[in-house]
Amino acid sequence: MSRLLNQFLSLLLTAALLCALPVPSALAASSSKPQTAELVELNFPAGAVPKDSKLTLTAVEGAPSNLSFRYTTDGSTPTRNSTLYTDPIVISKDMTVKVMALQGSTLGTVESYNFTVYTIRLGSLKENAASIRYLAGYSDGTFRPDQPITRYEVAQALVYLLELGDGSTAQRFPDMHAQYQTAVAKLVEAGLISGYPDGTFQGGSSMTRAQLCKILCLILNYKEEAGLAERSFPDVKDHWAIGYIGALVKSGYVNGYDDGTFRPDRAVSRAEFAALINRIAGRKNVEGEVLEYIDVLFDFWGYDDIHNASLDRV
């Protein structure tokens, strides 16, 4: 009897020891599916997005090297045979994107992301463009109104005023200053600005009247009016921007000079840029606030325009 009891106690002790042993990690991993939401990163959150936004799926830092994603956009649950993610997913309509991570042969849980689209024309003015502050002065308290506005400064100003994408599909330039990388990319993606034939952007260069006419025509969706420009100005014949110049002249937003020329390659000053953008955006004078740039006095011709461009209206 005591022998049987000893054997029974021995079996109980062995079972207790086995239960206390740690489970090998490989077995532990196979006992539960990886959580897809913890493995995938979206480049923008679910919800309302512009039409034709490009959704990218990226493995989070530290994810397994053999991780891949399968997805559907028709509401069905993805399987290992569903579309393999290799390129951005275009959100062209309201849709539910369902994603499943695969870690080797192990299937992850399915995560759903609901998107609704709203239609905007990339590069069009925002509804509240007339009240957005889009220009600022310098750290020394100056505005430098007569200084030529740079391509970088134009890009930064327009980003505040326009409906734009995230710039993720835009061409990159080797000479780009990091501070303006995102702003320029957004305008390039919208087709509003481009680089030079040598592949550079030259953001520190001044913006010319011709270049600005082209950008504004694209924003306003104007058709080119080459004939009007050629009849109006002797110095724009055969110029690459003749059609854009004519369209802006026809609109009444720009004019030539007293001597009958347009001077398409002349640099646009910061004050001139503010005056032109204010006219297009429909900005009105703000009363009761004093502009505090030490180099913009009350009798300066562009005082009101600089004042209006530099203030938020809510």
C-alpha positions as CSV (number, residue, x, y, z in Angstrom):
1,M,0.0,0.0,0.0
2,S,2.8,2.4,0.9
3,R,4.6,1.5,-2.4
4,L,1.4,2.5,-4.4
5,L,1.1,5.7,-2.4
6,N,4.8,6.6,-3.1
7,Q,4.3,6.0,-6.8
8,F,1.2,8.2,-6.8
9,L,2.9,11.0,-4.9
10,S,5.8,10.7,-7.4
11,L,3.5,11.1,-10.3
12,L,1.8,14.1,-8.7
13,L,5.2,15.8,-8.1
14,T,6.3,15.2,-11.8
15,A,3.0,16.7,-13.0
16,A,3.5,19.7,-10.8
17,L,7.0,20.3,-12.1
18,L,5.8,19.9,-15.7
19,C,3.1,22.5,-15.2
20,A,5.7,24.9,-13.8
21,L,8.0,24.7,-16.8
22,P,7.9,27.7,-19.1
23,V,6.3,27.2,-22.6
24,P,8.9,27.5,-25.4
25,S,8.5,30.8,-27.2
26,A,7.9,29.2,-30.6
27,L,5.0,27.3,-29.2
28,A,3.7,30.4,-27.4
29,A,3.8,32.3,-30.6
30,S,1.9,29.6,-32.5
31,S,-0.8,29.5,-29.9
32,S,-2.1,33.1,-30.7
33,K,-2.4,35.2,-33.8
34,P,-0.3,38.4,-34.1
35,Q,-2.4,41.5,-33.7
36,T,-2.3,43.2,-37.0
37,A,-3.0,46.7,-35.5
38,E,0.2,46.3,-33.5
39,L,2.2,45.5,-36.6
40,V,1.0,47.9,-39.3
41,E,1.2,51.6,-39.5
42,L,-1.0,53.8,-41.8
43,N,0.3,57.0,-43.3
44,F,-3.0,58.7,-42.4
45,P,-5.8,57.7,-40.0
46,A,-9.1,56.2,-41.1
47,G,-12.0,58.6,-41.6
48,A,-12.7,61.3,-44.1
49,V,-9.9,61.8,-46.7
50,P,-9.6,63.6,-50.0
51,K,-10.6,61.5,-53.1
52,D,-7.7,59.4,-54.5
53,S,-5.6,59.6,-51.4
54,K,-2.9,57.0,-51.4
55,L,-2.9,54.8,-48.3
56,T,0.4,53.1,-47.4
57,L,0.9,50.2,-45.0
58,T,4.2,50.0,-43.3
59,A,5.5,47.5,-40.8
60,V,6.2,49.1,-37.4
61,E,9.7,49.4,-36.2
62,G,10.8,46.1,-34.6
63,A,8.2,44.0,-36.6
64,P,9.4,40.6,-37.9
65,S,11.5,40.8,-41.1
66,N,9.2,38.2,-42.8
67,L,6.1,40.2,-42.2
68,S,3.7,40.9,-45.1
69,F,0.1,42.2,-45.5
70,R,-2.9,40.9,-47.3
71,Y,-5.9,43.2,-47.8
72,T,-9.3,43.6,-49.3
73,T,-11.4,46.7,-50.2
74,D,-14.7,45.1,-50.9
75,G,-15.7,44.4,-47.3
76,S,-14.7,40.7,-47.4
77,T,-12.3,39.2,-44.9
78,P,-8.8,38.9,-46.2
79,T,-7.2,35.5,-46.4
80,R,-3.7,34.3,-47.3
81,N,-4.8,34.4,-50.9
82,S,-6.1,38.0,-50.9
83,T,-4.2,40.9,-52.6
84,L,-0.7,41.1,-51.3
85,Y,0.2,44.7,-50.3
86,T,3.0,46.0,-52.5
87,D,1.8,49.5,-53.7
88,P,-0.3,52.3,-52.1
89,I,-4.0,51.6,-51.9
90,V,-6.0,54.4,-53.7
91,I,-9.0,55.5,-51.7
92,S,-11.1,56.4,-54.7
93,K,-14.5,56.0,-53.0
94,D,-16.0,55.2,-49.6
95,M,-14.5,51.9,-48.7
96,T,-13.5,49.6,-45.9
97,V,-9.9,48.4,-46.1
98,K,-9.4,45.2,-44.2
99,V,-5.8,44.2,-43.5
100,M,-4.3,41.0,-42.2
101,A,-0.6,40.6,-41.3
102,L,1.2,37.4,-42.2
103,Q,4.2,36.3,-40.2
104,G,5.6,33.5,-42.2
105,S,2.8,30.9,-42.2
106,T,1.1,32.5,-39.2
107,L,-2.0,34.5,-39.9
108,G,-2.7,37.7,-37.9
109,T,-6.0,39.0,-36.8
110,V,-8.0,41.2,-39.3
111,E,-8.2,44.9,-38.7
112,S,-10.8,47.1,-40.5
113,Y,-10.3,50.8,-41.5
114,N,-13.3,52.7,-42.8
115,F,-12.7,55.6,-45.2
116,T,-15.1,58.2,-46.6
117,V,-14.0,60.5,-49.4
118,Y,-14.7,64.1,-50.0
119,T,-14.1,65.7,-53.3
120,I,-11.7,68.6,-53.6
121,R,-9.6,69.8,-56.5
122,L,-6.0,69.6,-55.4
123,G,-4.6,73.1,-55.4
124,S,-7.9,75.0,-55.1
125,L,-8.3,77.7,-52.5
126,K,-9.6,76.7,-49.1
127,E,-13.0,78.1,-48.2
128,N,-11.5,80.2,-45.4
129,A,-8.5,81.4,-47.5
130,A,-9.7,85.0,-46.9
131,S,-9.0,84.7,-43.1
132,I,-5.8,82.6,-43.0
133,R,-2.4,84.2,-42.0
134,Y,0.0,83.2,-44.7
135,L,3.0,85.6,-44.5
136,A,5.2,86.6,-41.7
137,G,8.1,88.8,-41.0
138,Y,11.6,88.0,-39.9
139,S,13.1,87.5,-36.4
140,D,14.6,91.0,-36.5
141,G,11.2,92.7,-36.7
142,T,11.3,93.5,-40.4
143,F,9.1,92.4,-43.2
144,R,11.4,93.5,-46.1
145,P,8.6,94.4,-48.4
146,D,10.7,95.2,-51.4
147,Q,12.8,92.1,-51.1
148,P,12.1,89.5,-53.9
149,I,10.0,86.7,-52.6
150,T,11.7,83.3,-52.9
151,R,10.3,80.1,-54.4
152,Y,10.5,78.6,-50.9
153,E,8.5,81.5,-49.4
154,V,5.8,81.2,-52.1
155,A,5.5,77.5,-51.5
156,Q,5.1,77.9,-47.7
157,A,2.5,80.7,-48.1
158,L,0.4,78.7,-50.6
159,V,0.4,75.6,-48.4
160,Y,-1.6,77.6,-45.8
161,L,-4.2,78.7,-48.4
162,L,-4.8,75.7,-50.6
163,E,-6.4,72.3,-50.5
164,L,-3.4,69.9,-50.9
165,G,-2.4,66.3,-50.4
166,D,0.3,65.0,-48.2
167,G,3.1,65.2,-50.8
168,S,4.0,61.6,-50.4
169,T,4.0,60.9,-54.2
170,A,6.0,64.0,-55.2
171,Q,9.3,64.2,-56.9
172,R,12.2,65.0,-54.5
173,F,14.9,67.5,-55.2
174,P,18.6,67.1,-54.2
175,D,19.0,70.7,-53.2
176,M,15.9,70.9,-51.0
177,H,16.2,72.7,-47.6
178,A,14.6,70.4,-44.9
179,Q,12.5,73.3,-43.6
180,Y,10.5,73.5,-46.8
181,Q,10.6,69.9,-47.9
182,T,6.9,69.2,-47.0
183,A,5.5,72.4,-48.4
184,V,7.3,72.0,-51.8
185,A,6.3,68.3,-52.0
186,K,2.6,69.2,-51.5
187,L,2.7,71.8,-54.3
188,V,4.6,69.5,-56.7
189,E,2.1,66.7,-56.0
190,A,-0.7,69.0,-56.9
191,G,1.0,70.0,-60.1
192,L,1.4,73.6,-59.2
193,I,5.2,73.9,-59.1
194,S,8.1,72.1,-60.6
195,G,11.9,72.0,-60.6
196,Y,14.4,73.0,-63.3
197,P,15.7,70.9,-66.2
198,D,18.8,69.9,-64.2
199,G,16.6,68.3,-61.5
200,T,17.1,71.0,-58.9
201,F,14.4,73.2,-57.2
202,Q,16.5,76.3,-56.4
203,G,14.2,77.3,-53.6
204,G,16.2,80.3,-52.6
205,S,15.9,81.9,-56.0
206,S,13.3,84.7,-56.5
207,M,9.9,84.0,-58.0
208,T,9.4,85.7,-61.3
209,R,6.1,87.3,-62.5
210,A,5.8,84.7,-65.2
211,Q,6.3,81.8,-62.7
212,L,3.7,83.2,-60.4
213,C,1.2,83.8,-63.2
214,K,1.5,80.1,-64.1
215,I,0.9,78.9,-60.5
216,L,-2.1,81.2,-60.1
217,C,-3.7,80.1,-63.3
218,L,-3.4,76.5,-62.2
219,I,-4.9,77.3,-58.8
220,L,-7.8,79.2,-60.4
221,N,-8.2,76.7,-63.2
222,Y,-7.9,79.3,-65.9
223,K,-7.4,78.6,-69.6
224,E,-4.4,80.1,-71.3
225,E,-4.9,83.3,-73.3
226,A,-1.7,83.6,-75.4
227,G,-3.3,85.9,-78.0
228,L,-4.4,88.5,-75.5
229,A,-0.9,88.7,-73.9
230,E,0.8,89.0,-77.3
231,R,-1.5,91.8,-78.3
232,S,-1.0,93.6,-75.0
233,F,2.7,93.4,-74.3
234,P,5.6,93.5,-76.8
235,D,8.0,91.8,-74.4
236,V,6.1,88.5,-73.9
237,K,6.1,87.2,-77.5
238,D,7.5,83.7,-77.6
239,H,7.8,83.6,-73.8
240,W,7.0,80.2,-72.3
241,A,4.4,81.8,-70.0
242,I,2.6,83.9,-72.5
243,G,-0.7,82.0,-72.1
244,Y,-0.7,82.2,-68.3
245,I,0.1,85.9,-68.5
246,G,-2.8,86.6,-70.8
247,A,-5.2,84.6,-68.5
248,L,-4.2,86.6,-65.4
249,V,-4.4,89.9,-67.3
250,K,-7.8,89.0,-68.6
251,S,-9.0,88.2,-65.0
252,G,-7.9,91.7,-63.9
253,Y,-5.6,90.4,-61.2
254,V,-2.4,91.6,-62.9
255,N,-1.4,94.4,-65.2
256,G,1.6,95.6,-67.1
257,Y,3.7,98.6,-66.5
258,D,3.2,102.2,-67.6
259,D,5.6,101.8,-70.5
260,G,3.4,99.0,-72.0
261,T,5.7,96.1,-71.0
262,F,4.9,93.2,-68.7
263,R,8.5,92.2,-67.7
264,P,7.7,88.5,-67.2
265,D,11.1,87.6,-65.8
266,R,11.2,90.4,-63.2
267,A,11.3,89.2,-59.6
268,V,8.1,89.6,-57.5
269,S,8.6,91.5,-54.3
270,R,7.1,90.2,-51.0
271,A,4.7,93.2,-50.9
272,E,3.6,92.6,-54.5
273,F,3.0,88.9,-53.7
274,A,0.8,89.9,-50.7
275,A,-1.2,92.4,-52.8
276,L,-1.9,89.9,-55.5
277,I,-2.8,87.0,-53.2
278,N,-5.1,89.2,-51.2
279,R,-7.0,90.2,-54.3
280,I,-7.5,86.6,-55.4
281,A,-8.4,85.3,-51.9
282,G,-10.8,88.2,-51.3
283,R,-9.1,89.4,-48.1
284,K,-10.5,92.6,-46.6
285,N,-8.8,95.2,-44.4
286,V,-8.7,94.6,-40.7
287,E,-9.4,97.6,-38.6
288,G,-8.1,98.5,-35.2
289,E,-4.8,96.5,-35.2
290,V,-1.4,98.0,-35.8
291,L,1.2,96.3,-37.9
292,E,4.5,96.2,-36.0
293,Y,7.1,95.7,-38.8
294,I,9.8,98.4,-38.3
295,D,10.3,98.7,-42.1
296,V,6.6,99.0,-43.1
297,L,5.4,102.5,-42.3
298,F,1.8,103.7,-42.6
299,D,2.5,105.6,-45.8
300,F,4.0,102.6,-47.6
301,W,1.8,101.6,-50.6
302,G,1.6,98.0,-49.5
303,Y,0.9,98.6,-45.8
304,D,-2.7,97.3,-45.9
305,D,-1.9,94.2,-47.9
306,I,1.0,93.2,-45.7
307,H,-1.2,93.9,-42.7
308,N,-3.9,91.7,-44.0
309,A,-1.6,88.9,-45.0
310,S,0.1,88.8,-41.6
311,L,-3.0,88.5,-39.4
312,D,-5.3,85.6,-38.6
313,R,-9.0,86.4,-38.8
314,V,-11.3,84.1,-36.9
